[in-house]
Amino acid sequence: MAEPFIAEVRAFAFNFAPRGWAFCEGQLLPIAQNTALFSLIGTTYGGDGRTTTALPNLEDRAVMHAGSGPGLTPRRLGEKTGSYTVSLSEQQIPSHYHAAFTEAEQSENSTPAGNIIGVLQDAQKIGARTFKKDPPDLKNTTSSSWLQVTGGGQTHTNLQPLIGVIYCIALVGTYPSRS
């Protein structure tokens, strides 16, 4: 393998940083001992710019090309964006209707699993045998006033499919020349 450029980032399928490389985990490095690296990345990924510079932190992050393209949002080098979880608002959910089917015949089951709501024949026995199995007629729907709003702004996971590898940055190597 050719000698890397200083500040080059590569993905590795093993669990250690090779000699002359460091994990991309956002750690601070002293500028005095990493002047070539600092001259290339500055404080793009952190550090105070006087005594420290920071390496990129690619833990739990997907990489994306900096810049922009037609119809794309511009991204700066070192910019962090995205969310691990998302809460959808009512305006983001497509308009839809939930129907609940009922049966006009006498109820025979007391559990909802696999059944639909049936007629309660005796008001004194609320909670007993209020569900009907294998109904012959699903034409009866409940009043919309029976249906309650659900949800409560909880978040859901917003992660793309991924596989874990390690990213490392070259601390030593060839200083890249500009073309």
Buried (B, 14 or more C-beta within 10 A) or exposed (E): EEEBBBBBBBEBEEEEBEEEBBBBBBBBBEBEEBEBBBEBBBBBBBBEEEEBBBBBBBEEBEEEEEEEEEEEEEBEEBEEEEEEEEEEEEEEEEEEEEEEBBBEEEBEBEEEEEBBBBBBEEEEEEEEBBBBBEBEEEEBEBEEEEEEEEEEEEEEEEEEEEEEEBBBBBBEBEEEEEE
